[in-house]
Amino acid sequence: MDQDKNENEPKVTNEVSDETGQYDMRFLLWRKFCADFNVPVETLPSQLTTEQREAWDKAKQHNLKQ
């Protein structure tokens, strides 16, 4: 059932629209990830530890369907 729900959700493109700005799905996902892993929001993905980077990649893959 969860799979059907994911298939019906709109896919997130790799574009930042003027309408969404700070509420863009990628920005919200990054803020949630930072809160969950106690990472400062200003951190760049390239500055993450290996474990954090793997978790970030997994979160992107799961939440930002292409």
Distance bins in CASP14 RR format, pairs under 12 A and 6 or more apart:
PFRMAT RR
TARGET T0000
AUTHOR 0000-0000-0000
RMODE 2
METHOD distances of the structure
MODEL  1
1 7 0 0 0 0 0 1 0 0 0 0 0
1 8 0 0 0 0 0 1 0 0 0 0 0
2 8 0 0 0 0 0 1 0 0 0 0 0
2 9 0 0 0 0 0 1 0 0 0 0 0
2 62 0 0 0 0 0 1 0 0 0 0 0
3 9 0 0 0 0 0 1 0 0 0 0 0
3 65 0 0 0 0 0 1 0 0 0 0 0
5 65 0 0 0 0 0 1 0 0 0 0 0
6 61 0 0 0 0 0 1 0 0 0 0 0
6 62 0 0 0 0 1 0 0 0 0 0 0
6 63 0 0 0 0 1 0 0 0 0 0 0
6 64 0 0 0 0 0 1 0 0 0 0 0
6 65 1 0 0 1 0 0 0 0 0 0 0
7 65 0 0 0 0 1 0 0 0 0 0 0
8 65 0 0 0 0 0 1 0 0 0 0 0
9 25 0 0 0 0 0 1 0 0 0 0 0
9 62 0 0 0 0 0 1 0 0 0 0 0
9 63 0 0 0 0 1 0 0 0 0 0 0
9 64 0 0 0 0 0 1 0 0 0 0 0
9 65 1 0 0 1 0 0 0 0 0 0 0
10 25 0 0 0 0 1 0 0 0 0 0 0
10 64 0 0 0 0 0 1 0 0 0 0 0
10 65 0 0 0 0 1 0 0 0 0 0 0
10 66 0 0 0 0 0 1 0 0 0 0 0
11 25 0 0 0 0 1 0 0 0 0 0 0
11 63 0 0 0 0 0 1 0 0 0 0 0
11 64 0 0 0 0 1 0 0 0 0 0 0
11 65 1 0 1 0 0 0 0 0 0 0 0
11 66 1 0 0 1 0 0 0 0 0 0 0
12 20 0 0 0 0 0 1 0 0 0 0 0
12 24 0 0 0 0 1 0 0 0 0 0 0
12 25 1 0 1 0 0 0 0 0 0 0 0
12 26 1 0 0 1 0 0 0 0 0 0 0
12 27 0 0 0 0 0 1 0 0 0 0 0
12 28 0 0 0 0 0 1 0 0 0 0 0
12 29 0 0 0 0 1 0 0 0 0 0 0
12 60 0 0 0 0 1 0 0 0 0 0 0
12 61 0 0 0 0 0 1 0 0 0 0 0
12 62 0 0 0 0 0 1 0 0 0 0 0
12 63 1 0 0 1 0 0 0 0 0 0 0
12 64 1 0 1 0 0 0 0 0 0 0 0
12 65 1 0 0 1 0 0 0 0 0 0 0
12 66 1 0 0 1 0 0 0 0 0 0 0
13 20 0 0 0 0 0 1 0 0 0 0 0
13 24 0 0 0 0 0 1 0 0 0 0 0
13 25 0 0 0 0 1 0 0 0 0 0 0
13 26 0 0 0 0 1 0 0 0 0 0 0
13 64 0 0 0 0 1 0 0 0 0 0 0
13 65 0 0 0 0 0 1 0 0 0 0 0
13 66 0 0 0 0 1 0 0 0 0 0 0
14 24 0 0 0 0 0 1 0 0 0 0 0
14 25 0 0 0 0 0 1 0 0 0 0 0
14 26 0 0 0 0 1 0 0 0 0 0 0
14 60 0 0 0 0 0 1 0 0 0 0 0
14 64 0 0 0 0 1 0 0 0 0 0 0
14 65 0 0 0 0 0 1 0 0 0 0 0
14 66 1 0 0 1 0 0 0 0 0 0 0
15 21 0 0 0 0 0 1 0 0 0 0 0
15 24 0 0 0 0 1 0 0 0 0 0 0
15 25 0 0 0 0 0 1 0 0 0 0 0
15 26 0 0 0 0 1 0 0 0 0 0 0
15 64 0 0 0 0 0 1 0 0 0 0 0
15 66 0 0 0 0 0 1 0 0 0 0 0
16 22 0 0 0 0 1 0 0 0 0 0 0
16 23 0 0 0 0 0 1 0 0 0 0 0
16 24 1 0 1 0 0 0 0 0 0 0 0
16 25 0 0 0 0 0 1 0 0 0 0 0
16 26 1 0 0 1 0 0 0 0 0 0 0
16 27 0 0 0 0 1 0 0 0 0 0 0
17 23 0 0 0 0 1 0 0 0 0 0 0
17 24 1 0 0 1 0 0 0 0 0 0 0
17 25 0 0 0 0 0 1 0 0 0 0 0
17 26 0 0 0 0 0 1 0 0 0 0 0
17 27 0 0 0 0 0 1 0 0 0 0 0
18 24 0 0 0 0 0 1 0 0 0 0 0
20 26 0 0 0 0 1 0 0 0 0 0 0
20 27 0 0 0 0 1 0 0 0 0 0 0
20 28 0 0 0 0 1 0 0 0 0 0 0
21 27 1 0 0 1 0 0 0 0 0 0 0
21 28 0 0 0 0 0 1 0 0 0 0 0
22 28 0 0 0 0 1 0 0 0 0 0 0
22 30 0 0 0 0 0 1 0 0 0 0 0
22 31 0 0 0 0 1 0 0 0 0 0 0
22 41 0 0 0 0 0 1 0 0 0 0 0
23 29 0 0 0 0 0 1 0 0 0 0 0
23 31 0 0 0 0 0 1 0 0 0 0 0
24 30 0 0 0 0 1 0 0 0 0 0 0
24 31 0 0 0 0 0 1 0 0 0 0 0
24 64 0 0 0 0 0 1 0 0 0 0 0
25 31 0 0 0 0 0 1 0 0 0 0 0
25 32 0 0 0 0 0 1 0 0 0 0 0
25 59 0 0 0 0 0 1 0 0 0 0 0
25 60 0 0 0 0 0 1 0 0 0 0 0
25 63 1 0 0 1 0 0 0 0 0 0 0
25 64 1 0 0 1 0 0 0 0 0 0 0
25 65 0 0 0 0 0 1 0 0 0 0 0
26 32 0 0 0 0 0 1 0 0 0 0 0
26 33 0 0 0 0 0 1 0 0 0 0 0
26 45 0 0 0 0 0 1 0 0 0 0 0
26 56 0 0 0 0 0 1 0 0 0 0 0
26 59 0 0 0 0 0 1 0 0 0 0 0
26 60 0 0 0 0 1 0 0 0 0 0 0
26 63 0 0 0 0 1 0 0 0 0 0 0
26 64 1 0 0 1 0 0 0 0 0 0 0
26 66 0 0 0 0 0 1 0 0 0 0 0
27 33 0 0 0 0 0 1 0 0 0 0 0
27 34 0 0 0 0 0 1 0 0 0 0 0
27 41 0 0 0 0 1 0 0 0 0 0 0
27 64 0 0 0 0 0 1 0 0 0 0 0
28 34 0 0 0 0 0 1 0 0 0 0 0
28 35 0 0 0 0 0 1 0 0 0 0 0
28 41 0 0 0 0 0 1 0 0 0 0 0
28 59 0 0 0 0 0 1 0 0 0 0 0
28 63 0 0 0 0 1 0 0 0 0 0 0
28 64 0 0 0 0 0 1 0 0 0 0 0
29 35 0 0 0 0 0 1 0 0 0 0 0
29 36 0 0 0 0 0 1 0 0 0 0 0
29 41 0 0 0 0 0 1 0 0 0 0 0
29 45 0 0 0 0 0 1 0 0 0 0 0
29 55 0 0 0 0 0 1 0 0 0 0 0
29 56 0 0 0 0 1 0 0 0 0 0 0
29 57 0 0 0 0 0 1 0 0 0 0 0
29 58 0 0 0 0 0 1 0 0 0 0 0
29 59 1 0 0 1 0 0 0 0 0 0 0
29 60 1 0 0 1 0 0 0 0 0 0 0
29 61 0 0 0 0 0 1 0 0 0 0 0
29 62 0 0 0 0 1 0 0 0 0 0 0
29 63 1 0 1 0 0 0 0 0 0 0 0
29 64 1 0 0 1 0 0 0 0 0 0 0
29 65 0 0 0 0 0 1 0 0 0 0 0
30 36 0 0 0 0 0 1 0 0 0 0 0
30 37 0 0 0 0 0 1 0 0 0 0 0
30 39 0 0 0 0 1 0 0 0 0 0 0
30 40 0 0 0 0 0 1 0 0 0 0 0
30 41 1 0 0 1 0 0 0 0 0 0 0
30 42 0 0 0 0 0 1 0 0 0 0 0
30 43 0 0 0 0 1 0 0 0 0 0 0
30 44 0 0 0 0 0 1 0 0 0 0 0
30 45 0 0 0 0 1 0 0 0 0 0 0
30 48 0 0 0 0 0 1 0 0 0 0 0
30 52 0 0 0 0 0 1 0 0 0 0 0
30 56 0 0 0 0 1 0 0 0 0 0 0
30 59 0 0 0 0 1 0 0 0 0 0 0
30 60 0 0 0 0 1 0 0 0 0 0 0
30 63 0 0 0 0 0 1 0 0 0 0 0
30 64 0 0 0 0 0 1 0 0 0 0 0
31 37 0 0 0 0 0 1 0 0 0 0 0
31 39 0 0 0 0 0 1 0 0 0 0 0
31 40 0 0 0 0 0 1 0 0 0 0 0
31 41 1 0 0 1 0 0 0 0 0 0 0
31 42 0 0 0 0 0 1 0 0 0 0 0
31 43 0 0 0 0 0 1 0 0 0 0 0
31 59 0 0 0 0 0 1 0 0 0 0 0
32 39 0 0 0 0 0 1 0 0 0 0 0
32 41 0 0 0 0 0 1 0 0 0 0 0
32 55 0 0 0 0 0 1 0 0 0 0 0
32 56 0 0 0 0 0 1 0 0 0 0 0
32 59 0 0 0 0 1 0 0 0 0 0 0
32 60 0 0 0 0 0 1 0 0 0 0 0
32 62 0 0 0 0 0 1 0 0 0 0 0
32 63 0 0 0 0 1 0 0 0 0 0 0
33 39 1 0 0 1 0 0 0 0 0 0 0
33 40 0 0 0 0 0 1 0 0 0 0 0
33 41 0 0 0 0 1 0 0 0 0 0 0
33 43 0 0 0 0 1 0 0 0 0 0 0
33 45 0 0 0 0 1 0 0 0 0 0 0
33 48 0 0 0 0 1 0 0 0 0 0 0
33 52 0 0 0 0 1 0 0 0 0 0 0
33 53 0 0 0 0 0 1 0 0 0 0 0
33 54 0 0 0 0 0 1 0 0 0 0 0
33 55 1 0 0 1 0 0 0 0 0 0 0
33 56 1 0 1 0 0 0 0 0 0 0 0
33 57 0 0 0 0 0 1 0 0 0 0 0
33 58 0 0 0 0 1 0 0 0 0 0 0
33 59 1 0 1 0 0 0 0 0 0 0 0
33 60 0 0 0 0 1 0 0 0 0 0 0
33 62 0 0 0 0 0 1 0 0 0 0 0
33 63 0 0 0 0 1 0 0 0 0 0 0
33 64 0 0 0 0 0 1 0 0 0 0 0
34 40 1 0 0 1 0 0 0 0 0 0 0
34 41 1 0 1 0 0 0 0 0 0 0 0
34 42 0 0 0 0 1 0 0 0 0 0 0
34 43 1 0 0 1 0 0 0 0 0 0 0
34 44 0 0 0 0 0 1 0 0 0 0 0
34 45 0 0 0 0 0 1 0 0 0 0 0
34 47 0 0 0 0 0 1 0 0 0 0 0
34 48 0 0 0 0 1 0 0 0 0 0 0
34 52 0 0 0 0 1 0 0 0 0 0 0
34 55 0 0 0 0 0 1 0 0 0 0 0
34 56 0 0 0 0 1 0 0 0 0 0 0
34 59 0 0 0 0 0 1 0 0 0 0 0
35 41 0 0 0 0 1 0 0 0 0 0 0
35 59 0 0 0 0 0 1 0 0 0 0 0
36 52 0 0 0 0 0 1 0 0 0 0 0
36 55 0 0 0 0 1 0 0 0 0 0 0
36 56 0 0 0 0 0 1 0 0 0 0 0
36 58 0 0 0 0 0 1 0 0 0 0 0
36 59 0 0 0 0 1 0 0 0 0 0 0
37 43 0 0 0 0 1 0 0 0 0 0 0
37 45 0 0 0 0 0 1 0 0 0 0 0
37 48 0 0 0 0 1 0 0 0 0 0 0
37 49 0 0 0 0 1 0 0 0 0 0 0
37 51 0 0 0 0 1 0 0 0 0 0 0
37 52 1 0 1 0 0 0 0 0 0 0 0
37 53 0 0 0 0 0 1 0 0 0 0 0
37 54 0 0 0 0 0 1 0 0 0 0 0
37 55 1 0 0 1 0 0 0 0 0 0 0
37 56 0 0 0 0 1 0 0 0 0 0 0
37 58 0 0 0 0 0 1 0 0 0 0 0
37 59 0 0 0 0 1 0 0 0 0 0 0
38 48 0 0 0 0 0 1 0 0 0 0 0
38 49 0 0 0 0 0 1 0 0 0 0 0
38 52 0 0 0 0 1 0 0 0 0 0 0
38 55 0 0 0 0 0 1 0 0 0 0 0
39 45 0 0 0 0 1 0 0 0 0 0 0
39 47 0 0 0 0 1 0 0 0 0 0 0
39 48 1 0 0 1 0 0 0 0 0 0 0
39 49 0 0 0 0 1 0 0 0 0 0 0
39 51 0 0 0 0 0 1 0 0 0 0 0
39 52 1 0 0 1 0 0 0 0 0 0 0
39 53 0 0 0 0 0 1 0 0 0 0 0
39 55 0 0 0 0 1 0 0 0 0 0 0
39 56 0 0 0 0 1 0 0 0 0 0 0
39 59 0 0 0 0 0 1 0 0 0 0 0
40 47 0 0 0 0 1 0 0 0 0 0 0
40 48 0 0 0 0 0 1 0 0 0 0 0
40 52 0 0 0 0 0 1 0 0 0 0 0
41 47 0 0 0 0 0 1 0 0 0 0 0
43 49 0 0 0 0 0 1 0 0 0 0 0
43 52 0 0 0 0 1 0 0 0 0 0 0
43 53 0 0 0 0 0 1 0 0 0 0 0
43 56 0 0 0 0 0 1 0 0 0 0 0
44 52 0 0 0 0 0 1 0 0 0 0 0
44 53 0 0 0 0 0 1 0 0 0 0 0
44 56 0 0 0 0 0 1 0 0 0 0 0
45 52 0 0 0 0 1 0 0 0 0 0 0
45 53 1 0 0 1 0 0 0 0 0 0 0
45 54 0 0 0 0 0 1 0 0 0 0 0
45 55 0 0 0 0 0 1 0 0 0 0 0
45 56 1 0 1 0 0 0 0 0 0 0 0
45 57 0 0 0 0 1 0 0 0 0 0 0
45 59 0 0 0 0 0 1 0 0 0 0 0
45 60 0 0 0 0 1 0 0 0 0 0 0
46 52 0 0 0 0 0 1 0 0 0 0 0
46 53 0 0 0 0 1 0 0 0 0 0 0
46 56 0 0 0 0 0 1 0 0 0 0 0
47 53 0 0 0 0 1 0 0 0 0 0 0
47 56 0 0 0 0 0 1 0 0 0 0 0
48 54 0 0 0 0 1 0 0 0 0 0 0
48 55 0 0 0 0 1 0 0 0 0 0 0
48 56 1 0 0 1 0 0 0 0 0 0 0
48 57 0 0 0 0 1 0 0 0 0 0 0
48 59 0 0 0 0 0 1 0 0 0 0 0
49 55 0 0 0 0 1 0 0 0 0 0 0
49 56 0 0 0 0 0 1 0 0 0 0 0
50 56 0 0 0 0 0 1 0 0 0 0 0
50 57 0 0 0 0 0 1 0 0 0 0 0
51 57 0 0 0 0 0 1 0 0 0 0 0
51 58 0 0 0 0 0 1 0 0 0 0 0
52 58 0 0 0 0 0 1 0 0 0 0 0
52 59 0 0 0 0 0 1 0 0 0 0 0
53 59 0 0 0 0 0 1 0 0 0 0 0
53 60 0 0 0 0 0 1 0 0 0 0 0
54 60 0 0 0 0 0 1 0 0 0 0 0
54 61 0 0 0 0 0 1 0 0 0 0 0
55 61 0 0 0 0 0 1 0 0 0 0 0
55 62 0 0 0 0 0 1 0 0 0 0 0
56 62 0 0 0 0 0 1 0 0 0 0 0
56 63 0 0 0 0 0 1 0 0 0 0 0
56 64 0 0 0 0 0 1 0 0 0 0 0
57 63 0 0 0 0 0 1 0 0 0 0 0
57 64 0 0 0 0 0 1 0 0 0 0 0
58 64 0 0 0 0 0 1 0 0 0 0 0
60 66 0 0 0 0 1 0 0 0 0 0 0
END
